[in-house]
Amino acid sequence: MNVIPFINTWPYEKLFNDIYFQNCPFCVEENVLTNIKKSEYERAREGIKTVVIMPCCRGKLTILEADDDYFWTDKRLRKD
């Protein structure tokens, strides 16, 4: 498998079973509560592709992997 570049990552916060983004990677809305279920989160942690539709702007985020701090995705989310 190819290495995922860091520009394809986005930080998240987990509070109990809720996943939050400080800012949406698409519309920059602040404090976004995602609709990721616990089972979907666990699948992402196992490296199973998981799709998340952002509730603020309907942007599509395809998570390829997840670690304790970042979602690793299939598209560039950060600026250089």
mmCIF file of the N, C-alpha and C atoms, coordinates in Angstrom:
data_MODEL
# 
_entry.id   MODEL 
# 
loop_
_atom_site.group_PDB 
_atom_site.id 
_atom_site.type_symbol 
_atom_site.label_atom_id 
_atom_site.label_alt_id 
_atom_site.label_comp_id 
_atom_site.label_asym_id 
_atom_site.label_entity_id 
_atom_site.label_seq_id 
_atom_site.pdbx_PDB_ins_code 
_atom_site.Cartn_x 
_atom_site.Cartn_y 
_atom_site.Cartn_z 
_atom_site.occupancy 
_atom_site.B_iso_or_equiv 
_atom_site.pdbx_formal_charge 
_atom_site.auth_seq_id 
_atom_site.auth_comp_id 
_atom_site.auth_asym_id 
_atom_site.auth_atom_id 
_atom_site.pdbx_PDB_model_num 
ATOM 1   N N  . MET A 1 1  ? 0.855   -1.184 0.000  1.00 0.00 ? 1  MET A N  1 
ATOM 2   C CA . MET A 1 1  ? 0.000   0.000  0.000  1.00 0.00 ? 1  MET A CA 1 
ATOM 3   C C  . MET A 1 1  ? 0.896   1.241  0.000  1.00 0.00 ? 1  MET A C  1 
ATOM 4   N N  . ASN A 1 2  ? 0.479   2.257  -0.709 1.00 0.00 ? 2  ASN A N  1 
ATOM 5   C CA . ASN A 1 2  ? 1.233   3.501  -0.778 1.00 0.00 ? 2  ASN A CA 1 
ATOM 6   C C  . ASN A 1 2  ? 1.110   4.273  0.535  1.00 0.00 ? 2  ASN A C  1 
ATOM 7   N N  . VAL A 1 3  ? 2.137   5.054  0.827  1.00 0.00 ? 3  VAL A N  1 
ATOM 8   C CA . VAL A 1 3  ? 2.123   5.901  2.010  1.00 0.00 ? 3  VAL A CA 1 
ATOM 9   C C  . VAL A 1 3  ? 1.202   7.084  1.749  1.00 0.00 ? 3  VAL A C  1 
ATOM 10  N N  . ILE A 1 4  ? 0.351   7.390  2.702  1.00 0.00 ? 4  ILE A N  1 
ATOM 11  C CA . ILE A 1 4  ? -0.572  8.518  2.579  1.00 0.00 ? 4  ILE A CA 1 
ATOM 12  C C  . ILE A 1 4  ? 0.162   9.781  3.017  1.00 0.00 ? 4  ILE A C  1 
ATOM 13  N N  . PRO A 1 5  ? 0.193   10.827 2.172  1.00 0.00 ? 5  PRO A N  1 
ATOM 14  C CA . PRO A 1 5  ? 0.901   12.054 2.565  1.00 0.00 ? 5  PRO A CA 1 
ATOM 15  C C  . PRO A 1 5  ? 0.156   12.804 3.672  1.00 0.00 ? 5  PRO A C  1 
ATOM 16  N N  . PHE A 1 6  ? 0.929   13.544 4.481  1.00 0.00 ? 6  PHE A N  1 
ATOM 17  C CA . PHE A 1 6  ? 0.347   14.257 5.614  1.00 0.00 ? 6  PHE A CA 1 
ATOM 18  C C  . PHE A 1 6  ? -0.656  15.324 5.181  1.00 0.00 ? 6  PHE A C  1 
ATOM 19  N N  . ILE A 1 7  ? -0.524  15.848 3.959  1.00 0.00 ? 7  ILE A N  1 
ATOM 20  C CA . ILE A 1 7  ? -1.484  16.853 3.486  1.00 0.00 ? 7  ILE A CA 1 
ATOM 21  C C  . ILE A 1 7  ? -2.879  16.258 3.290  1.00 0.00 ? 7  ILE A C  1 
ATOM 22  N N  . ASN A 1 8  ? -2.982  14.928 3.365  1.00 0.00 ? 8  ASN A N  1 
ATOM 23  C CA . ASN A 1 8  ? -4.271  14.240 3.254  1.00 0.00 ? 8  ASN A CA 1 
ATOM 24  C C  . ASN A 1 8  ? -4.838  13.879 4.630  1.00 0.00 ? 8  ASN A C  1 
ATOM 25  N N  . THR A 1 9  ? -4.378  14.542 5.673  1.00 0.00 ? 9  THR A N  1 
ATOM 26  C CA . THR A 1 9  ? -4.879  14.248 7.018  1.00 0.00 ? 9  THR A CA 1 
ATOM 27  C C  . THR A 1 9  ? -5.722  15.395 7.546  1.00 0.00 ? 9  THR A C  1 
ATOM 28  N N  . TRP A 1 10 ? -6.558  15.050 8.524  1.00 0.00 ? 10 TRP A N  1 
ATOM 29  C CA . TRP A 1 10 ? -7.338  16.081 9.206  1.00 0.00 ? 10 TRP A CA 1 
ATOM 30  C C  . TRP A 1 10 ? -7.468  15.676 10.673 1.00 0.00 ? 10 TRP A C  1 
ATOM 31  N N  . PRO A 1 11 ? -7.169  16.608 11.611 1.00 0.00 ? 11 PRO A N  1 
ATOM 32  C CA . PRO A 1 11 ? -7.247  16.270 13.040 1.00 0.00 ? 11 PRO A CA 1 
ATOM 33  C C  . PRO A 1 11 ? -8.701  16.184 13.513 1.00 0.00 ? 11 PRO A C  1 
ATOM 34  N N  . TYR A 1 12 ? -8.880  15.339 14.506 1.00 0.00 ? 12 TYR A N  1 
ATOM 35  C CA . TYR A 1 12 ? -10.215 15.191 15.101 1.00 0.00 ? 12 TYR A CA 1 
ATOM 36  C C  . TYR A 1 12 ? -10.066 15.060 16.611 1.00 0.00 ? 12 TYR A C  1 
ATOM 37  N N  . GLU A 1 13 ? -11.167 15.248 17.299 1.00 0.00 ? 13 GLU A N  1 
ATOM 38  C CA . GLU A 1 13 ? -11.231 15.060 18.745 1.00 0.00 ? 13 GLU A CA 1 
ATOM 39  C C  . GLU A 1 13 ? -12.322 14.048 19.035 1.00 0.00 ? 13 GLU A C  1 
ATOM 40  N N  . LYS A 1 14 ? -12.038 13.144 19.942 1.00 0.00 ? 14 LYS A N  1 
ATOM 41  C CA . LYS A 1 14 ? -13.042 12.158 20.357 1.00 0.00 ? 14 LYS A CA 1 
ATOM 42  C C  . LYS A 1 14 ? -13.440 12.466 21.790 1.00 0.00 ? 14 LYS A C  1 
ATOM 43  N N  . LEU A 1 15 ? -14.722 12.634 22.004 1.00 0.00 ? 15 LEU A N  1 
ATOM 44  C CA . LEU A 1 15 ? -15.266 12.898 23.328 1.00 0.00 ? 15 LEU A CA 1 
ATOM 45  C C  . LEU A 1 15 ? -16.360 11.874 23.566 1.00 0.00 ? 15 LEU A C  1 
ATOM 46  N N  . PHE A 1 16 ? -16.083 10.914 24.423 1.00 0.00 ? 16 PHE A N  1 
ATOM 47  C CA . PHE A 1 16 ? -16.943 9.744  24.627 1.00 0.00 ? 16 PHE A CA 1 
ATOM 48  C C  . PHE A 1 16 ? -17.067 9.027  23.280 1.00 0.00 ? 16 PHE A C  1 
ATOM 49  N N  . ASN A 1 17 ? -18.240 8.898  22.719 1.00 0.00 ? 17 ASN A N  1 
ATOM 50  C CA . ASN A 1 17 ? -18.403 8.241  21.416 1.00 0.00 ? 17 ASN A CA 1 
ATOM 51  C C  . ASN A 1 17 ? -18.629 9.233  20.284 1.00 0.00 ? 17 ASN A C  1 
ATOM 52  N N  . ASP A 1 18 ? -18.454 10.520 20.546 1.00 0.00 ? 18 ASP A N  1 
ATOM 53  C CA . ASP A 1 18 ? -18.656 11.547 19.528 1.00 0.00 ? 18 ASP A CA 1 
ATOM 54  C C  . ASP A 1 18 ? -17.325 11.969 18.930 1.00 0.00 ? 18 ASP A C  1 
ATOM 55  N N  . ILE A 1 19 ? -17.325 12.207 17.628 1.00 0.00 ? 19 ILE A N  1 
ATOM 56  C CA . ILE A 1 19 ? -16.146 12.672 16.911 1.00 0.00 ? 19 ILE A CA 1 
ATOM 57  C C  . ILE A 1 19 ? -16.416 14.096 16.437 1.00 0.00 ? 19 ILE A C  1 
ATOM 58  N N  . TYR A 1 20 ? -15.512 15.002 16.801 1.00 0.00 ? 20 TYR A N  1 
ATOM 59  C CA . TYR A 1 20 ? -15.624 16.411 16.444 1.00 0.00 ? 20 TYR A CA 1 
ATOM 60  C C  . TYR A 1 20 ? -14.445 16.844 15.586 1.00 0.00 ? 20 TYR A C  1 
ATOM 61  N N  . PHE A 1 21 ? -14.692 17.797 14.695 1.00 0.00 ? 21 PHE A N  1 
ATOM 62  C CA . PHE A 1 21 ? -13.626 18.507 14.000 1.00 0.00 ? 21 PHE A CA 1 
ATOM 63  C C  . PHE A 1 21 ? -13.628 19.931 14.523 1.00 0.00 ? 21 PHE A C  1 
ATOM 64  N N  . GLN A 1 22 ? -12.452 20.458 14.790 1.00 0.00 ? 22 GLN A N  1 
ATOM 65  C CA . GLN A 1 22 ? -12.377 21.857 15.210 1.00 0.00 ? 22 GLN A CA 1 
ATOM 66  C C  . GLN A 1 22 ? -12.890 22.747 14.083 1.00 0.00 ? 22 GLN A C  1 
ATOM 67  N N  . ASN A 1 23 ? -12.523 22.389 12.835 1.00 0.00 ? 23 ASN A N  1 
ATOM 68  C CA . ASN A 1 23 ? -13.013 23.094 11.652 1.00 0.00 ? 23 ASN A CA 1 
ATOM 69  C C  . ASN A 1 23 ? -13.311 22.065 10.571 1.00 0.00 ? 23 ASN A C  1 
ATOM 70  N N  . CYS A 1 24 ? -14.326 22.321 9.792  1.00 0.00 ? 24 CYS A N  1 
ATOM 71  C CA . CYS A 1 24 ? -14.623 21.468 8.641  1.00 0.00 ? 24 CYS A CA 1 
ATOM 72  C C  . CYS A 1 24 ? -13.532 21.682 7.584  1.00 0.00 ? 24 CYS A C  1 
ATOM 73  N N  . PRO A 1 25 ? -13.011 20.605 6.982  1.00 0.00 ? 25 PRO A N  1 
ATOM 74  C CA . PRO A 1 25 ? -11.976 20.773 5.960  1.00 0.00 ? 25 PRO A CA 1 
ATOM 75  C C  . PRO A 1 25 ? -12.498 21.388 4.660  1.00 0.00 ? 25 PRO A C  1 
ATOM 76  N N  . PHE A 1 26 ? -13.807 21.466 4.494  1.00 0.00 ? 26 PHE A N  1 
ATOM 77  C CA . PHE A 1 26 ? -14.393 21.973 3.253  1.00 0.00 ? 26 PHE A CA 1 
ATOM 78  C C  . PHE A 1 26 ? -14.942 23.391 3.383  1.00 0.00 ? 26 PHE A C  1 
ATOM 79  N N  . CYS A 1 27 ? -15.779 23.632 4.388  1.00 0.00 ? 27 CYS A N  1 
ATOM 80  C CA . CYS A 1 27 ? -16.427 24.944 4.505  1.00 0.00 ? 27 CYS A CA 1 
ATOM 81  C C  . CYS A 1 27 ? -15.901 25.768 5.680  1.00 0.00 ? 27 CYS A C  1 
ATOM 82  N N  . VAL A 1 28 ? -15.004 25.212 6.483  1.00 0.00 ? 28 VAL A N  1 
ATOM 83  C CA . VAL A 1 28 ? -14.349 25.865 7.616  1.00 0.00 ? 28 VAL A CA 1 
ATOM 84  C C  . VAL A 1 28 ? -15.317 26.190 8.765  1.00 0.00 ? 28 VAL A C  1 
ATOM 85  N N  . GLU A 1 29 ? -16.478 25.555 8.781  1.00 0.00 ? 29 GLU A N  1 
ATOM 86  C CA . GLU A 1 29 ? -17.405 25.678 9.915  1.00 0.00 ? 29 GLU A CA 1 
ATOM 87  C C  . GLU A 1 29 ? -16.668 25.219 11.178 1.00 0.00 ? 29 GLU A C  1 
ATOM 88  N N  . GLU A 1 30 ? -16.906 25.865 12.300 1.00 0.00 ? 30 GLU A N  1 
ATOM 89  C CA . GLU A 1 30 ? -16.218 25.534 13.540 1.00 0.00 ? 30 GLU A CA 1 
ATOM 90  C C  . GLU A 1 30 ? -17.004 24.540 14.382 1.00 0.00 ? 30 GLU A C  1 
ATOM 91  N N  . ASN A 1 31 ? -16.270 23.734 15.148 1.00 0.00 ? 31 ASN A N  1 
ATOM 92  C CA . ASN A 1 31 ? -16.836 22.775 16.102 1.00 0.00 ? 31 ASN A CA 1 
ATOM 93  C C  . ASN A 1 31 ? -17.918 21.893 15.471 1.00 0.00 ? 31 ASN A C  1 
ATOM 94  N N  . VAL A 1 32 ? -17.519 21.100 14.510 1.00 0.00 ? 32 VAL A N  1 
ATOM 95  C CA . VAL A 1 32 ? -18.459 20.263 13.771 1.00 0.00 ? 32 VAL A CA 1 
ATOM 96  C C  . VAL A 1 32 ? -18.546 18.885 14.419 1.00 0.00 ? 32 VAL A C  1 
ATOM 97  N N  . LEU A 1 33 ? -19.744 18.519 14.838 1.00 0.00 ? 33 LEU A N  1 
ATOM 98  C CA . LEU A 1 33 ? -20.012 17.181 15.343 1.00 0.00 ? 33 LEU A CA 1 
ATOM 99  C C  . LEU A 1 33 ? -20.321 16.304 14.146 1.00 0.00 ? 33 LEU A C  1 
ATOM 100 N N  . THR A 1 34 ? -19.502 15.278 13.931 1.00 0.00 ? 34 THR A N  1 
ATOM 101 C CA . THR A 1 34 ? -19.724 14.404 12.775 1.00 0.00 ? 34 THR A CA 1 
ATOM 102 C C  . THR A 1 34 ? -20.782 13.359 13.104 1.00 0.00 ? 34 THR A C  1 
ATOM 103 N N  . ASN A 1 35 ? -21.198 12.642 12.078 1.00 0.00 ? 35 ASN A N  1 
ATOM 104 C CA . ASN A 1 35 ? -22.188 11.592 12.253 1.00 0.00 ? 35 ASN A CA 1 
ATOM 105 C C  . ASN A 1 35 ? -21.544 10.204 12.265 1.00 0.00 ? 35 ASN A C  1 
ATOM 106 N N  . ILE A 1 36 ? -20.255 10.127 12.583 1.00 0.00 ? 36 ILE A N  1 
ATOM 107 C CA . ILE A 1 36 ? -19.547 8.854  12.598 1.00 0.00 ? 36 ILE A CA 1 
ATOM 108 C C  . ILE A 1 36 ? -20.023 8.017  13.789 1.00 0.00 ? 36 ILE A C  1 
ATOM 109 N N  . LYS A 1 37 ? -20.481 6.805  13.492 1.00 0.00 ? 37 LYS A N  1 
ATOM 110 C CA . LYS A 1 37 ? -20.905 5.880  14.543 1.00 0.00 ? 37 LYS A CA 1 
ATOM 111 C C  . LYS A 1 37 ? -19.674 5.177  15.115 1.00 0.00 ? 37 LYS A C  1 
ATOM 112 N N  . LYS A 1 38 ? -19.827 4.624  16.299 1.00 0.00 ? 38 LYS A N  1 
ATOM 113 C CA . LYS A 1 38 ? -18.717 3.934  16.953 1.00 0.00 ? 38 LYS A CA 1 
ATOM 114 C C  . LYS A 1 38 ? -18.178 2.807  16.071 1.00 0.00 ? 38 LYS A C  1 
ATOM 115 N N  . SER A 1 39 ? -19.060 2.054  15.443 1.00 0.00 ? 39 SER A N  1 
ATOM 116 C CA . SER A 1 39 ? -18.626 0.946  14.584 1.00 0.00 ? 39 SER A CA 1 
ATOM 117 C C  . SER A 1 39 ? -17.848 1.450  13.361 1.00 0.00 ? 39 SER A C  1 
ATOM 118 N N  . GLU A 1 40 ? -18.264 2.576  12.791 1.00 0.00 ? 40 GLU A N  1 
ATOM 119 C CA . GLU A 1 40 ? -17.545 3.165  11.658 1.00 0.00 ? 40 GLU A CA 1 
ATOM 120 C C  . GLU A 1 40 ? -16.165 3.657  12.092 1.00 0.00 ? 40 GLU A C  1 
ATOM 121 N N  . TYR A 1 41 ? -16.096 4.246  13.274 1.00 0.00 ? 41 TYR A N  1 
ATOM 122 C CA . TYR A 1 41 ? -14.824 4.719  13.810 1.00 0.00 ? 41 TYR A CA 1 
ATOM 123 C C  . TYR A 1 41 ? -13.863 3.540  14.001 1.00 0.00 ? 41 TYR A C  1 
ATOM 124 N N  . GLU A 1 42 ? -14.352 2.462  14.556 1.00 0.00 ? 42 GLU A N  1 
ATOM 125 C CA . GLU A 1 42 ? -13.517 1.282  14.769 1.00 0.00 ? 42 GLU A CA 1 
ATOM 126 C C  . GLU A 1 42 ? -13.033 0.706  13.438 1.00 0.00 ? 42 GLU A C  1 
ATOM 127 N N  . ARG A 1 43 ? -13.896 0.717  12.433 1.00 0.00 ? 43 ARG A N  1 
ATOM 128 C CA . ARG A 1 43 ? -13.490 0.240  11.105 1.00 0.00 ? 43 ARG A CA 1 
ATOM 129 C C  . ARG A 1 43 ? -12.372 1.116  10.543 1.00 0.00 ? 43 ARG A C  1 
ATOM 130 N N  . ALA A 1 44 ? -12.486 2.422  10.695 1.00 0.00 ? 44 ALA A N  1 
ATOM 131 C CA . ALA A 1 44 ? -11.443 3.338  10.225 1.00 0.00 ? 44 ALA A CA 1 
ATOM 132 C C  . ALA A 1 44 ? -10.134 3.074  10.963 1.00 0.00 ? 44 ALA A C  1 
ATOM 133 N N  . ARG A 1 45 ? -10.212 2.787  12.248 1.00 0.00 ? 45 ARG A N  1 
ATOM 134 C CA . ARG A 1 45 ? -9.015  2.479  13.041 1.00 0.00 ? 45 ARG A CA 1 
ATOM 135 C C  . ARG A 1 45 ? -8.348  1.190  12.552 1.00 0.00 ? 45 ARG A C  1 
ATOM 136 N N  . GLU A 1 46 ? -9.139  0.287  11.990 1.00 0.00 ? 46 GLU A N  1 
ATOM 137 C CA . GLU A 1 46 ? -8.610  -0.973 11.458 1.00 0.00 ? 46 GLU A CA 1 
ATOM 138 C C  . GLU A 1 46 ? -8.096  -0.819 10.032 1.00 0.00 ? 46 GLU A C  1 
ATOM 139 N N  . GLY A 1 47 ? -8.228  0.378  9.456  1.00 0.00 ? 47 GLY A N  1 
ATOM 140 C CA . GLY A 1 47 ? -7.755  0.616  8.098  1.00 0.00 ? 47 GLY A CA 1 
ATOM 141 C C  . GLY A 1 47 ? -8.764  0.271  7.032  1.00 0.00 ? 47 GLY A C  1 
ATOM 142 N N  . ILE A 1 48 ? -10.035 0.173  7.410  1.00 0.00 ? 48 ILE A N  1 
ATOM 143 C CA . ILE A 1 48 ? -11.110 -0.103 6.459  1.00 0.00 ? 48 ILE A CA 1 
ATOM 144 C C  . ILE A 1 48 ? -11.701 1.235  6.013  1.00 0.00 ? 48 ILE A C  1 
ATOM 145 N N  . LYS A 1 49 ? -11.802 1.412  4.701  1.00 0.00 ? 49 LYS A N  1 
ATOM 146 C CA . LYS A 1 49 ? -12.295 2.669  4.137  1.00 0.00 ? 49 LYS A CA 1 
ATOM 147 C C  . LYS A 1 49 ? -13.681 3.003  4.696  1.00 0.00 ? 49 LYS A C  1 
ATOM 148 N N  . THR A 1 50 ? -13.828 4.250  5.156  1.00 0.00 ? 50 THR A N  1 
ATOM 149 C CA . THR A 1 50 ? -15.067 4.724  5.763  1.00 0.00 ? 50 THR A CA 1 
ATOM 150 C C  . THR A 1 50 ? -15.419 6.082  5.168  1.00 0.00 ? 50 THR A C  1 
ATOM 151 N N  . VAL A 1 51 ? -16.650 6.244  4.738  1.00 0.00 ? 51 VAL A N  1 
ATOM 152 C CA . VAL A 1 51 ? -17.101 7.500  4.144  1.00 0.00 ? 51 VAL A CA 1 
ATOM 153 C C  . VAL A 1 51 ? -17.909 8.286  5.172  1.00 0.00 ? 51 VAL A C  1 
ATOM 154 N N  . VAL A 1 52 ? -17.581 9.579  5.278  1.00 0.00 ? 52 VAL A N  1 
ATOM 155 C CA . VAL A 1 52 ? -18.295 10.478 6.187  1.00 0.00 ? 52 VAL A CA 1 
ATOM 156 C C  . VAL A 1 52 ? -18.808 11.655 5.371  1.00 0.00 ? 52 VAL A C  1 
ATOM 157 N N  . ILE A 1 53 ? -20.092 11.950 5.511  1.00 0.00 ? 53 ILE A N  1 
ATOM 158 C CA . ILE A 1 53 ? -20.680 13.139 4.894  1.00 0.00 ? 53 ILE A CA 1 
ATOM 159 C C  . ILE A 1 53 ? -20.766 14.204 5.984  1.00 0.00 ? 53 ILE A C  1 
ATOM 160 N N  . MET A 1 54 ? -20.096 15.325 5.726  1.00 0.00 ? 54 MET A N  1 
ATOM 161 C CA . MET A 1 54 ? -20.057 16.391 6.717  1.00 0.00 ? 54 MET A CA 1 
ATOM 162 C C  . MET A 1 54 ? -21.449 17.012 6.872  1.00 0.00 ? 54 MET A C  1 
ATOM 163 N N  . PRO A 1 55 ? -21.941 17.148 8.096  1.00 0.00 ? 55 PRO A N  1 
ATOM 164 C CA . PRO A 1 55 ? -23.296 17.666 8.302  1.00 0.00 ? 55 PRO A CA 1 
ATOM 165 C C  . PRO A 1 55 ? -23.443 19.153 7.986  1.00 0.00 ? 55 PRO A C  1 
ATOM 166 N N  . CYS A 1 56 ? -22.343 19.890 7.978  1.00 0.00 ? 56 CYS A N  1 
ATOM 167 C CA . CYS A 1 56 ? -22.413 21.334 7.770  1.00 0.00 ? 56 CYS A CA 1 
ATOM 168 C C  . CYS A 1 56 ? -22.532 21.718 6.292  1.00 0.00 ? 56 CYS A C  1 
ATOM 169 N N  . CYS A 1 57 ? -21.853 20.983 5.409  1.00 0.00 ? 57 CYS A N  1 
ATOM 170 C CA . CYS A 1 57 ? -21.821 21.391 4.002  1.00 0.00 ? 57 CYS A CA 1 
ATOM 171 C C  . CYS A 1 57 ? -22.024 20.232 3.026  1.00 0.00 ? 57 CYS A C  1 
ATOM 172 N N  . ARG A 1 58 ? -22.209 19.040 3.547  1.00 0.00 ? 58 ARG A N  1 
ATOM 173 C CA . ARG A 1 58 ? -22.394 17.819 2.745  1.00 0.00 ? 58 ARG A CA 1 
ATOM 174 C C  . ARG A 1 58 ? -21.132 17.416 1.978  1.00 0.00 ? 58 ARG A C  1 
ATOM 175 N N  . GLY A 1 59 ? -19.970 17.923 2.409  1.00 0.00 ? 59 GLY A N  1 
ATOM 176 C CA . GLY A 1 59 ? -18.705 17.493 1.820  1.00 0.00 ? 59 GLY A CA 1 
ATOM 177 C C  . GLY A 1 59 ? -18.446 16.034 2.148  1.00 0.00 ? 59 GLY A C  1 
ATOM 178 N N  . LYS A 1 60 ? -17.865 15.313 1.212  1.00 0.00 ? 60 LYS A N  1 
ATOM 179 C CA . LYS A 1 60 ? -17.624 13.880 1.380  1.00 0.00 ? 60 LYS A CA 1 
ATOM 180 C C  . LYS A 1 60 ? -16.165 13.652 1.763  1.00 0.00 ? 60 LYS A C  1 
ATOM 181 N N  . LEU A 1 61 ? -15.960 12.987 2.882  1.00 0.00 ? 61 LEU A N  1 
ATOM 182 C CA . LEU A 1 61 ? -14.632 12.676 3.389  1.00 0.00 ? 61 LEU A CA 1 
ATOM 183 C C  . LEU A 1 61 ? -14.483 11.162 3.400  1.00 0.00 ? 61 LEU A C  1 
ATOM 184 N N  . THR A 1 62 ? -13.526 10.632 2.642  1.00 0.00 ? 62 THR A N  1 
ATOM 185 C CA . THR A 1 62 ? -13.275 9.201  2.612  1.00 0.00 ? 62 THR A CA 1 
ATOM 186 C C  . THR A 1 62 ? -12.052 8.922  3.478  1.00 0.00 ? 62 THR A C  1 
ATOM 187 N N  . ILE A 1 63 ? -12.281 8.285  4.606  1.00 0.00 ? 63 ILE A N  1 
ATOM 188 C CA . ILE A 1 63 ? -11.208 7.984  5.551  1.00 0.00 ? 63 ILE A CA 1 
ATOM 189 C C  . ILE A 1 63 ? -10.610 6.635  5.178  1.00 0.00 ? 63 ILE A C  1 
ATOM 190 N N  . LEU A 1 64 ? -9.294  6.623  4.959  1.00 0.00 ? 64 LEU A N  1 
ATOM 191 C CA . LEU A 1 64 ? -8.593  5.389  4.632  1.00 0.00 ? 64 LEU A CA 1 
ATOM 192 C C  . LEU A 1 64 ? -8.036  4.729  5.887  1.00 0.00 ? 64 LEU A C  1 
ATOM 193 N N  . GLU A 1 65 ? -7.600  5.541  6.842  1.00 0.00 ? 65 GLU A N  1 
ATOM 194 C CA . GLU A 1 65 ? -7.047  5.067  8.107  1.00 0.00 ? 65 GLU A CA 1 
ATOM 195 C C  . GLU A 1 65 ? -7.316  6.110  9.174  1.00 0.00 ? 65 GLU A C  1 
ATOM 196 N N  . ALA A 1 66 ? -7.228  5.687  10.418 1.00 0.00 ? 66 ALA A N  1 
ATOM 197 C CA . ALA A 1 66 ? -7.365  6.619  11.540 1.00 0.00 ? 66 ALA A CA 1 
ATOM 198 C C  . ALA A 1 66 ? -6.352  6.247  12.606 1.00 0.00 ? 66 ALA A C  1 
ATOM 199 N N  . ASP A 1 67 ? -5.759  7.268  13.221 1.00 0.00 ? 67 ASP A N  1 
ATOM 200 C CA . ASP A 1 67 ? -4.923  7.029  14.396 1.00 0.00 ? 67 ASP A CA 1 
ATOM 201 C C  . ASP A 1 67 ? -5.546  7.819  15.549 1.00 0.00 ? 67 ASP A C  1 
ATOM 202 N N  . ASP A 1 68 ? -4.803  8.020  16.609 1.00 0.00 ? 68 ASP A N  1 
ATOM 203 C CA . ASP A 1 68 ? -5.369  8.697  17.782 1.00 0.00 ? 68 ASP A CA 1 
ATOM 204 C C  . ASP A 1 68 ? -5.657  10.175 17.568 1.00 0.00 ? 68 ASP A C  1 
ATOM 205 N N  . ASP A 1 69 ? -5.032  10.771 16.540 1.00 0.00 ? 69 ASP A N  1 
ATOM 206 C CA . ASP A 1 69 ? -5.155  12.212 16.337 1.00 0.00 ? 69 ASP A CA 1 
ATOM 207 C C  . ASP A 1 69 ? -5.699  12.634 14.979 1.00 0.00 ? 69 ASP A C  1 
ATOM 208 N N  . TYR A 1 70 ? -5.481  11.812 13.946 1.00 0.00 ? 70 TYR A N  1 
ATOM 209 C CA . TYR A 1 70 ? -5.788  12.219 12.582 1.00 0.00 ? 70 TYR A CA 1 
ATOM 210 C C  . TYR A 1 70 ? -6.580  11.159 11.820 1.00 0.00 ? 70 TYR A C  1 
ATOM 211 N N  . PHE A 1 71 ? -7.409  11.657 10.907 1.00 0.00 ? 71 PHE A N  1 
ATOM 212 C CA . PHE A 1 71 ? -7.991  10.811 9.871  1.00 0.00 ? 71 PHE A CA 1 
ATOM 213 C C  . PHE A 1 71 ? -7.116  10.974 8.638  1.00 0.00 ? 71 PHE A C  1 
ATOM 214 N N  . TRP A 1 72 ? -6.727  9.870  8.034  1.00 0.00 ? 72 TRP A N  1 
ATOM 215 C CA . TRP A 1 72 ? -5.912  9.848  6.822  1.00 0.00 ? 72 TRP A CA 1 
ATOM 216 C C  . TRP A 1 72 ? -6.863  9.571  5.672  1.00 0.00 ? 72 TRP A C  1 
ATOM 217 N N  . THR A 1 73 ? -6.940  10.488 4.709  1.00 0.00 ? 73 THR A N  1 
ATOM 218 C CA . THR A 1 73 ? -7.965  10.435 3.669  1.00 0.00 ? 73 THR A CA 1 
ATOM 219 C C  . THR A 1 73 ? -7.369  10.249 2.279  1.00 0.00 ? 73 THR A C  1 
ATOM 220 N N  . ASP A 1 74 ? -8.251  10.148 1.294  1.00 0.00 ? 74 ASP A N  1 
ATOM 221 C CA . ASP A 1 74 ? -7.822  9.936  -0.084 1.00 0.00 ? 74 ASP A CA 1 
ATOM 222 C C  . ASP A 1 74 ? -7.687  11.241 -0.865 1.00 0.00 ? 74 ASP A C  1 
ATOM 223 N N  . LYS A 1 75 ? -7.941  12.382 -0.222 1.00 0.00 ? 75 LYS A N  1 
ATOM 224 C CA . LYS A 1 75 ? -7.784  13.662 -0.936 1.00 0.00 ? 75 LYS A CA 1 
ATOM 225 C C  . LYS A 1 75 ? -7.034  14.671 -0.083 1.00 0.00 ? 75 LYS A C  1 
ATOM 226 N N  . ARG A 1 76 ? -6.450  15.601 -0.770 1.00 0.00 ? 76 ARG A N  1 
ATOM 227 C CA . ARG A 1 76 ? -5.672  16.665 -0.130 1.00 0.00 ? 76 ARG A CA 1 
ATOM 228 C C  . ARG A 1 76 ? -6.616  17.596 0.639  1.00 0.00 ? 76 ARG A C  1 
ATOM 229 N N  . LEU A 1 77 ? -6.341  17.771 1.921  1.00 0.00 ? 77 LEU A N  1 
ATOM 230 C CA . LEU A 1 77 ? -7.176  18.611 2.777  1.00 0.00 ? 77 LEU A CA 1 
ATOM 231 C C  . LEU A 1 77 ? -6.440  19.825 3.310  1.00 0.00 ? 77 LEU A C  1 
ATOM 232 N N  . ARG A 1 78 ? -5.121  19.789 3.284  1.00 0.00 ? 78 ARG A N  1 
ATOM 233 C CA . ARG A 1 78 ? -4.307  20.887 3.824  1.00 0.00 ? 78 ARG A CA 1 
ATOM 234 C C  . ARG A 1 78 ? -3.629  21.662 2.706  1.00 0.00 ? 78 ARG A C  1 
ATOM 235 N N  . LYS A 1 79 ? -3.386  22.935 2.989  1.00 0.00 ? 79 LYS A N  1 
ATOM 236 C CA . LYS A 1 79 ? -2.605  23.754 2.061  1.00 0.00 ? 79 LYS A CA 1 
ATOM 237 C C  . LYS A 1 79 ? -1.136  23.553 2.382  1.00 0.00 ? 79 LYS A C  1 
ATOM 238 N N  . ASP A 1 80 ? -0.287  23.815 1.416  1.00 0.00 ? 80 ASP A N  1 
ATOM 239 C CA . ASP A 1 80 ? 1.166   23.667 1.646  1.00 0.00 ? 80 ASP A CA 1 
ATOM 240 C C  . ASP A 1 80 ? 1.661   24.589 2.719  1.00 0.00 ? 80 ASP A C  1 
# 
